[in-house]
Amino acid sequence: MLPTTYTRSFGGTSGASPIVTGTVACISGVVRAAGRPSIPPAEMRRLIVDTGTAQTDSPNFRAWQNIGPLPNLRAAFATLGL
């Protein structure tokens, strides 16, 4: 079995969930380390969406399926002034 066989069917929400979870954990940790108050869930969601890279078409997932933007930590930290 080739290494790429695993990734052929991995994507969409299955791939997005750990990426978004990791992004939230990373942002929360940096915010906490900076001594700032926690970001409420609705604000965290808005931050990730507003600073993320827009979704584009791919062979298996068309943009109209609206999986959502790819989180962009650099942009999120810049927006937060971190």
Secondary structure, DSSP 8 states (H G I E B T S, - for coil): --THHHHTT--HHHHHHHHHHHHHHHHHHHHHHTT-----HHHHHHHHHHHSB-----SS--GGG----B--HHHHHHHHT-
